[in-house]
């Protein structure tokens, strides 16, 4: 679900020039005035949600929708979907704020609102209070009304976070069940964390001279030098500055003559020189992963993270559905 606060802050950064931009170029039509001829989108409890409320939320996103859409029809479909999502979020915001105040002891300290307002003026209006006041005038709202918006934003975010936390506990049994039910998701291909040293062939080189150069490099490592240090010193490959580190490589992604050698190596093993038309190559397996399902302990944090996100979404949706069932909402 999208963040109302994120959209609002994006709009604020454009506030100073919004009138001039609108006059300079025709903005993409959102058809909201046609869709809601009376200017009212919905009523949630005692709050009227207007076309302007929706337009402020979707305005910064229309340009991106145009880029994503392949044609006018797709753009209109995406735009209508975005409008519906924004409307639902604005309705939910009203219901969430009302739920917060059902507990008469709950209040947002004025100092919290003061701090958030001060931060907004700094980050969105470059610390210029006159720009902030100009923005309020452009919207036709008072400072008191804007402070109320800030307060409601803080309530909205706080309440959603609290609900998300309620679904964030995952038992070890649930993790194991998920792993057993989705083992195909945790299959890994044969792969190696590869380092290599490449010695380019010169016009004068034969296979024997190349092998001699490679043997000299290997002798230096046998004498105690590390593979990364020797790679930085002698290798001609593009990643010599990284110690010849090519990261994790899968068997299908490598030339067969390379993979046949590399995937015979165990973790910490180094190959003999491989002589090719390009030169001599020495490979080092810094780490190995063998084809098969990853052990549950390796993927447990990922599974837990996925289940927490899933549980948080479900808990939030159940909570929102309950609020919606018990509320007065009228769509236009």
N, C-alpha and C positions, 0 to 999 in steps of 0.2 A: 504494500500500500504506500502511495506516495506521501511525502512529507509536506504538509502545508507550509511549515515554517521555511523549508528550503525554497519553495516557489516564491513566497513572499519576500524573502531576502534578495532573491535574484531580481525581482521587480524593483526593489528599492534602488539597486545600483543603476537602474535605467531611468529613475524618476526625473532627474534633472533635465534630461533631454527628450523625454517622451513626447512632449507636444510638438517639438521641432521635427522629430523623426516622423511622426504621423503625418505631418504636413508635407514633408519632403518626399515620402514614398508611400505608395498605397500598401497597407498591411494586408496579408492574406485574410479573406473573409472567413469568419467563424460561424456565420449564419445564426448566431444566438438571438439577434433581434427578430429574425423570422420565426425561429423556433419558439420563442417566448415573447409574443407580441406585447404582453402587458408588463414586460420587464421583470417579472417575478418567476423564479425557477422553482422554488419550493418554500414551504413553511414547515419549520421544525420547532415544535412547542410554540413559544411566543416569538421566535426569530424568523424574520423574512430573509430568504436567500435570493439575491438579485442576479441579473445577468452580469452586472459589473463585478460582483463578487467572483463569479465563475471566470470571467474574462481576465481578471487580475491573476488568477492561478494558472490559466492555460497560455496566457500571452507569450511568455518566454519560450514555450515549447513548440509553438506552431512552426517556426523555421526548421527545427529538427525533424518534425513530422514531414515537412515537405521534402527534405533530403531522403528520408526513409521510403517515402511512397513512390511506387513505380508509375503511377498514373493518378489522374484526378479522382477516380472512383475509390482507389485505395486510400488516398489522402482523406477523403470525406469519411470513409469508414473508420479510419484511425482517429480522426478528429472527434467523431461522435462517441466513440468508445472512451476517449480521454475526457470529454465533457461529462459523460455519465459517471466516470470514476471520481472526478473532481466534485460533482454535485453530491455524491454519496459521502465523500470525505467531509464536505462542509456540513452536511446533516449530522454525521457522526460526531463532529466536533461539538456541535450544540448539545447533543445528548451526553457526551462525555463530561462536558463542563457542568451540566446539570447534575450528573451523578456525583461529581466531586463535591458539590455544595449541599448534597443531601445530608452529609455529616456537618452539622453546624460548627463543629470545632475546627474544621479545615479552613485554612486561609493561606493565601500566598503573601508572605511578608512584603511590605512596601519596599524594603531595601533590596529584595531580589529583583523587583520590577525596575527600580532605579538603576541597578547595576546592568541589567539587560538593555535598558534604554540607552545608557551611556555607551555600552559596547556597540550597539546598533549605529549610533551617531558616528562613532569612530570608524567602524568597518564599512558601513554602507554609504555614509555621507561625508567621508574623508574628514571627520571631526568638525564639519562646518554646520553649525546649528541653523544657519539661514537656509541651507539646502534641505535640511530636515523639515523646517517649517513650510518651505515651498512645496514639498511633497504632500504634507498634510492639506495645504490649500488646494492642491490639484485633485485630491480625493474628497474634499469638502468635509473633513472630519476634524474634530478638536484634539488637543493633546490628551485630554482626559479619555476620549474614545480610543485613541491609539494606545494609551497605557492599558486600557481594558483588553485590546487585542493582544498585547504582549502577555498579559496575565493569562488569558485564555490559551494562548500558544503554550505557555509553560505548563498549564494544567493538562492540556491535551497530551503533550509529550510525557509528562510524569505518569499519567494514568495508563497510557499505552505501555510504557516500560514496566509498570507494576504488573499488568496483566501478562505481558510476555514472560516475566520472571516466574509466574505461577505455573508455566508449562515447561520450565527449564530443568526439571529434575528427571534424570534418566537412570534407570537401574541397570546394574551389570547384566542381569538376565535379559533385559530388553536389547542390549547391545549384542549379546551372543545370538539371540533369536534373529536379529536383523542380519547379522553376518551369515548365519546358516541359511537364511532365506534368500540371500543375494550374493552368494559366493562368486557368481560369474562376474560381478562388478569388481571383484578384487583379484582378478587374474592379472598377472604381470608377465610380460614377455622376457625372454633372456636378454639381459642388458649388462653393460659394463661401464664403470666410470673410468674413462680412458685418458691416459697421457701418452704422448708419442714424441719421438725425435725423428726428424726428417733430414736426411743428408742428400741434397740435390746432386744429380748426375751432371758432370761437366762433359764437354765434347771429348776430353782426353781420357775420361774414366772408362774402365772396363768393370765387369762384375767383380773381379778380384780386387781392384783398387778400391772400389766402393766398400767391399766387405772389410778390407783392411782399415778404412777410415771408421767404419762402424765398430769394429773390434777395439780400436783405440778408445773410442767413446765409452764402450762397455767396460774396458779396463779401468777407466777413471772412476766409474761407479763401483767396480769391484774394490777399488782402493778406498772407498768410503764416501765419495761424493753422492749427493742425493739425485734422484732422477730429475726433479724440477730444476735444480741448479745446473745440471749438465744440459738440460733442454734449453735453458735460457742462454747458455754459452755457445752451443753448437748447432741447435736446430735451425732449419730454414723454413719451418712451417709458420703460418700466420699467427699462431698462438704461442710462440716461443716466449713472449714476455710474461705469459701466464704459466710458465713452466710446462708448456705443451699440453695444457689441460683442455680437453675437448668435452668434458662433462659426460653425462650419461648417454650412451649410444646403444641402440637396439640392433640386433643382428640384421634385420631386413634393410636397415638404413646404410649399411656399409658394403663396400665392394667385397665380393666373395673371397678374393685372394687375401683381403685383410681380415675378414670375419673368421675365416678358417683358422687363422693364427690366433687372433685376439680371444676368441671364445674357447680356446683350449687353456687359457690362463686362469689360474685361481687368484683370489684376492692377494695382492702384494707380489705377484709374480711378474717377471719381465721376459719378453720374448728374445729369441735369437734374431739377428738382423734378417729382414726380408728384403731381397733384392728385386727391384722391378725396373721397368723402363724409365721411370722418373727418378729413381734413386734408391737409397737404403732407408728402411724404416725399422725403428725399434719401438715396441709397444710395451706399455706398463698398465696392468689392471689395478687401479687404486682401490676399487671395490667391485663386487659382483652381485647381481640379482639373477636368480635362476628362474626359468619359466615355471609357472604354477600359481596357485592361489597364495596370496600374501598371508602370513600368520595373523591371527586376530589381534595380537598385541601390537603389531605394526600399524594396523588401521583403526584400532580402538578410538584414538582421539578424533579421527575423521568421522567415524560413525556417530560418536557421541555428539559432535558438533552438528551433524545433519539432523539427528533426532531432536536435539534441543531446539533448533530452528523450526522443525516441523511441529513440535509440541507447542512452541510459543505462538506460531501462526494459528494453530487450532484453538488454543486457549483464548486468544484475542478475538477470533471470529465468533466463538461461542458467546463470549461476553458481549460483543457488539450486537449479535442477533437478539440476545435477551433485552438489551437496551432498546433496540428497534421495535420489538414486540410490544413493549410497555410504553411507547411514546406516541405522541400525536405528530404525524408527518403527513403532509399533503404535497404531492407533486403536481406541477402544472404542465 
